[in-house]
C-alpha cells in the first residue's frame, strides 16, 4: 500500500463518533503525518478497529493491561511525546 493511500485510509478510520476522540486523533495525525505515511505506527490500524469507548478508556489510562500492545502509540496520541523525535 502506498503512503498516500495508507494516510487517507487512516484519516478515514480516525473519524469517530466521539468528538474528544476525533480531536485527539486528528491532532496526532496532523503532527505525525509524514511518519505515518512512511509506515510508522503499524499498530494504528488495529487500534482504530476497536470501539470508541475502549480507545477512549485506553487513552485515559494507557497502562491498562489490555492496552499493553498499544502503549507507546496511546501515549503519543494523548501527549505527543514521541511525535517530536
Phi, psi and omega in degrees: 000130181286162186298321180295320179293317179299316181296318177299316181297316181294319177303317180295316180293337179282352176282104188249182179263005183237119185303317181298319179292319176305314183296312180299315182291319178297318178296318178299313180299317182299319183273348183242012187307310182298314181296318179296318178299330179274359177106004178296158178056058179299336179283353182299316179299320178296315179302317184288353174276349181281162178292149182304315183295327178290315177300317180299314178301316180295323178293328178284328182221076184294351180270006176299141183305319182284355178259003187305321182294338184251004189310305181299321179295314180299318179296318180293319177298314185288315189244347180071021186296319184268349184295331184274356180270000000 
